[in-house]
Amino acid sequence: MRLKQPFRDTPEEIGDIPVATSGGQQIPLKEFADIKVTNGASFIYRESNSRYIGVQFSVEGRDLASAVGDAIKQVKQKVSLPQGYRLDWGGQYTEYTASRAQMNFILPLTFFLIFLILFALYGNFKFPFITVLGVVLSAPVGGILALWITGTPFSVSSGIGFLALFGVSVLTAVVYISYVNELRRGGMATSEAVREGAIVKLRPIMMTALVAALGLVPAAVATGVGTDSQRPFALVIVAGLIARLAISVYLMPALYELVVRDGDRLDV
């Protein structure tokens, strides 16, 4: 409530504000309240019909999630709040926890949709299975090593980078499997088709992966202001695609030859 100007200029004027009692009497506010000028908060902040005081701090030299996690533990152990008070953790930490919860839902959904699309493409489970398995076994290796070597904590930005990395890696796997299926449909023996596909499709697979990886190299090595969000994303994709290329050259042919049988449906 904000009173009119004559009732709020001085402590004396505020003290003369009449307050109605249950008996219908008008009693000046100064009769039951001490009104004085003192040092205190310059503003009274409100949220959800409650007053609040914000305590801010910045994190340097470590990741936000672990720093706030340690702070929460210390506050719970050493700070006892009076009755009627509550403590909330907000800011970037709230955004991080919300984004992490979304990632926990989006990541499995992404794999499911990829598998579903591949099943519609090939008409069986084995080729989608080895595609997803090959990506899971090869693509995250480079990204995880890059984060570990550079001391970059896992974040929402790097999580999105892994999603993009999985998408490009699936594309390279589809290029290989579809070509080997095409060779087998032409009458070539499985072992020969697996080897021929690995050799012939190495160049287009490298071009597909390296175009995406090399384009993000400047962002992956940047250290200036504003790189906190883009650097983990680019770092994961660049290192992940390089590792994916090095591993999948041997992994995909081995997985393909492990699951194929005569009479397979060879859609491309």
N, C-alpha and C positions, 0 to 999 in steps of 0.2 A: 504494500500500500504506500502511495506517495502523497503526502499531505500538501495543502496549498502553501504558498510562499510565507505568509505571516506565521505559520505554525512550525517552521522548521529551520529558521535562521540561526537561533542561539539555543543553548541548553535550557535557558529559562523559558523560552517560548515552547519548547518541546515539553517541558515539565508541566506547563499549564494546560496541556491537551486534556479535555475531560474524558473520562472513561466511565461508561455506564456499568453499574453493579446489578446484581440480580434483584436487588430491592428497588431499583428504579432511581437510585441516587447517581449524581455526577461527581466523581472524585478526580482531582487533578492527577496526572500520571506521576508527578514527583512525590506523591504521598506513599507510593509503594514501589518505586523504582529509583535507583541512583543514576542520574543522568550527568555525564561529564565528557569532556574531550580528552582523548588519550591516543596513544600510538596503536596502530593495528593494521589490518588489511585495508588497502585502498579501495578494493572492490569486493563485493559479496557475489560470488558466482553461484548460479543455481542450475540444476539439471534434474528433470523428472520430479519437480516440486520439492527438491531437497537442496540445501546448501552444501557446497563441497569446496575443498581446498586441494589444488593440484600440486603435486611434488614431481618435478621433472628431473631427468638425468639422461645423459648420453652414454653410449657404449663405444669404447675404443679398444682395439687390440684383441677382441674376441667376438663371437657371434651373439646376436641379440637374444636368441632363444635361451641359450645356456646362462647368459648373464642375468636375465630376468628370472629364470628358474631358480638360480642361486639366491637372488634377492627375495623371492617369495618365501623360500625356506627360512632365510634369516629373519624376515619380518614375522613369520608365524611363531618362531621360537622366542623372539626377544621383544615383540611389541604386543601389548595387551590393550585393546580398544575399549573405551568406556561404553556403557550400555547405550544403545541407540545409534552408535556409529558403525559404519561398515567400510571395507577397503576394497577397491576395484583397481585392476591393472588394465590400462588402456593404451592408447597411442598405437605405435607401429606393432607392438606385441599383440594387440587384439587383432590387427589386420593379418599378422603372421599366422596366428592360431586359426583364424577363419579360413585363410587360404590353404593351410595345411589340411584342414578338414575337407575342403573341396578337392584337394589333390588325392586324398585317400579314396575318394569316390570316383574321380575322373580317371585315375590311372588304371584300375581294373576295368572300368567301362571302355577305355581306349583299347585295351588288349582284346576285350570281348568283341568289339566292333571290327577290329582288324581281322580277328579270326573268322567272324561271320562273313565279311567281304571275301576273304580268301576261300572260304568254303563255297560261296556262290561262284567264285571264279573257277575252282578246280573240280568241284563236285565230289570231293572226298575229304576225309579228316587228316590223312597222313601228310599231304603237302602243306596245308595250313599249320599243322603241328610242327613240322621241321622248320618252317619259316619263322614262327614265333620262338621256337626253342633256339634256333641259330642266332636270332637277334638278342634274346635274353642272355645267352652265353658269351656273346662277343661285344655288343654295343656298349653296355655299361662299364666294361673294363677300363677303357681309356678315360671315360669321364670321371670315374671314381679315383683313378690314379692321379689325374690332373688336379682334382680338388684336394687330394691328400698331399701331393708334392708342393702345391702352391699355398697350402694352409688355408684354403677357402672353405668356409663352413657350408654345409648343405642348406639351401634356402629355397624359397618358392621359385625364384628365378632359375636356379639350377634344376629344380624339378621340372619346370616347363621346358628347359633345354633337353632333358632326358626324353620327354614326350616327343619333341621335334626330332631328336636323334632316332628314336624308334621308328618314326614314320619314314625317314630317309632310308634307314637300314632295311625295313620291310620292302621298300621299292627295289633295292639292289638284289634282295633275295628273290623277288618275283621275276626280275630280269633273267636271273640264272636258271631258276626252275622251269620257267616257261620255255626257254630255249632248249634245255635238255629234253623236255617233253616233246618238243617239235622234232628233235633229232630222232628220238625213239619212235615217234609216229612215222618217220620216214624209213624205218627198218634198221636203224643202227643199234648195235648191241648196247646194253645198259652201261657197262664199264667204259666202253669207248665213248659213248655219249656224255657220260659224266666228265671224263677228261677233256673232251673236245669243248664242252660248254664252259669249263673253267678257263680254258685258254682263250677261246674266241670272245667270250663276254667279259674278260678281264678289263679291257680298255673302256667299254661303255660303262661298266660298273665303277671304275676309277673316276671317270669323268663325272658321273652322277654324284658321287660322294665328294670329290675334291672341289667341285664348283661350290657346293654348300659350305664346305669346310674352309676353303681359302678366303671366301668372301667375308668370313667372320673372324679371321685372324687379327685384324686391327682392333676389333672390340675385345678379343681374348687377351691381348697383351697391354691394353690401355690401363693406365693407373691414375688418371686425372680425376677431377671433381665430376661426380655424376656417373661414374663407372661401376658403382656398387651393385646396381641392378643388372646391367647389361653384361658385365664381365663374367659372372658365373654361368649365365646362359650360353654365351659364346664359347667359353672354355670347355664346357661339357660337350658341345656339338663338335668342335674342332678335334679335340683329343679322342672323343668317342668314335668319330668317323674314321680317323686314321687307324685306331686299333681295330675297328670293324673290318677295314680293308685287309689288314695284315692277318687277321684270324679267319675271316670268312673264306678266303681263298682255299684254305684247307678244310675248314669245318663244314661248309655247305655241301661239297662233293661227298664227304664222308657220311653226313646225315642222309643225303639223298640215296646213296647206294645202300644204306642200312635199312631203309623202310620200303623201297620199291619192290614190286613183285610183277611177274608176268601177268598180263591182263588188267593192269591198272588203267583207270580212265585218265587219258592224257590230254586234258584241255589246256589250252595255252592262252 
